[in-house]
Amino acid sequence: MGETDKVLQIEDINTYYGNSHVIQGLSLHVDRREAVSILGRNGVGKTTTLRTIMGLTPPRSGTIKINGVDVTRWPAHKVCNMGLAYVPAERHIFPGLSVEENLKLAEKPGGGDSAWDYPRVYQQFPVLEKRRKQDGSTLSGGEQQMLAIGRALMSNPRMMILDEPSQGLAPLIVELLTSVVIDCCRESGITLLLVEQNFRMALKVASRHYLMGIKGKISGVATTDELLANQEIIKNHLAV
């Protein structure tokens, strides 16, 4: 598989918060239409990795390429224009705007029958259609996560980056979100990168997993089948 098949390619990035060296020499890649997760304990640098990719916390060194284009240290809006949609753990629903207005903020035209628009988002998340005139910030946590994912889909992205989408949500909501995210990948051809503490969701969604240790160091890469066959690996990387 050539470089042009890699939607995302990270080589030896080093990211700091002030003088704190948070990500040390991280390299990873995500191929076109692939679903990949980053698994690791809290505080190892998973969210910082996503923020680095999106240009929110630029690296001091190393390279980030999207579809073969070097986007290292590009501002976040330019990175988004490369076809990336980011769903942060905080969801960032805009208060004072209705559900529909929150969706409209991200709206970009898509091609073909698999394009995402209001009817398709509402088909996946009927509760959002019922609440389309309601202030988005007054929704429940699960509904806000649906809105955050729906808003990302409205941009018709080539790649979606999700940070802890199941955090604090009831199992039934997690199940619904998992099935929608899987459908996105398969039906719309959206490439996925997922950071998730809930390894059960990660194993259902992604086929390949980067195991992250402290300071963003990758201690291994495993397929879903390999992790299911050896649950010790999961315990070693996710146990507190």
QUIQUI-V763976 format. One record per residue. RES is the residue in one small letter. D_FIRST is the distance of its C-alpha to the first C-alpha in Angstrom with 2 decimals. Layout:
# QUIQUI-V763976
res:d_first
RES:D_FIRST
RES:D_FIRST
This chain:
# QUIQUI-V763976
res:d_first
m:0.00
g:3.81
e:6.88
t:8.14
d:6.29
k:8.13
v:11.69
l:13.22
q:12.81
i:15.99
e:16.96
d:20.34
i:22.38
n:26.10
t:28.16
y:31.94
y:34.73
g:37.55
n:37.80
s:35.93
h:32.52
v:30.73
i:27.02
q:26.55
g:23.33
l:20.88
s:17.10
l:14.67
h:11.75
v:11.43
d:8.63
r:10.11
r:12.90
e:12.56
a:15.93
v:16.29
s:19.67
i:21.34
l:24.25
g:27.17
r:30.89
n:32.67
g:32.82
v:29.76
g:28.12
k:25.99
t:27.73
t:27.81
t:24.01
l:23.90
r:26.72
t:24.98
i:21.88
m:24.38
g:26.44
l:29.44
t:29.55
p:27.77
p:26.57
r:28.70
s:25.84
g:22.07
t:19.57
i:18.21
k:15.74
i:15.45
n:13.19
g:13.03
v:16.85
d:18.77
v:21.12
t:22.62
r:26.27
w:26.23
p:28.94
a:28.06
h:29.03
k:26.62
v:23.71
c:24.84
n:24.88
m:21.10
g:21.05
l:21.39
a:24.20
y:25.66
v:28.07
p:29.93
a:31.94
e:35.13
r:34.16
h:36.08
i:38.04
f:40.41
p:44.04
g:46.46
l:43.87
s:43.76
v:40.81
e:40.31
e:40.65
n:38.04
l:35.61
k:36.62
l:35.76
a:32.01
e:32.26
k:29.84
p:29.49
g:26.58
g:25.81
g:26.37
d:27.95
s:25.71
a:26.95
w:28.66
d:32.36
y:35.59
p:36.15
r:32.70
v:32.96
y:36.52
q:35.51
q:33.23
f:35.82
p:39.29
v:41.09
l:39.74
e:41.38
k:44.62
r:44.51
r:43.12
k:46.27
q:46.47
d:45.72
g:42.18
s:43.32
t:45.86
l:43.38
s:42.86
g:39.94
g:38.02
e:38.79
q:37.73
q:34.31
m:34.05
l:35.09
a:32.57
i:29.67
g:31.26
r:31.63
a:27.96
l:27.10
m:29.67
s:27.53
n:24.93
p:22.09
r:18.35
m:18.21
m:21.11
i:22.00
l:24.78
d:27.09
e:29.18
p:29.74
s:31.96
q:34.18
g:37.85
l:37.42
a:39.10
p:37.12
l:37.63
i:36.19
v:33.17
e:32.68
l:32.90
l:30.47
t:27.94
s:28.16
v:27.87
v:24.80
i:23.11
d:24.31
c:22.90
c:19.38
r:19.70
e:22.03
s:21.24
g:17.45
i:18.08
t:15.64
l:17.82
l:18.58
l:21.78
v:24.31
e:26.83
q:29.72
n:30.15
f:27.68
r:28.65
m:27.36
a:24.13
l:23.54
k:24.31
v:22.09
a:18.95
s:16.75
r:15.72
h:18.29
y:18.78
l:22.25
m:24.08
g:27.21
i:29.70
k:28.93
g:25.42
k:24.31
i:21.52
s:23.12
g:20.41
v:17.52
a:18.32
t:17.50
t:20.36
d:21.44
e:21.76
l:23.85
l:25.99
a:26.68
n:27.68
q:29.44
e:30.72
i:27.45
i:28.13
k:31.77
n:31.02
h:28.84
l:30.80
a:34.37
v:36.73
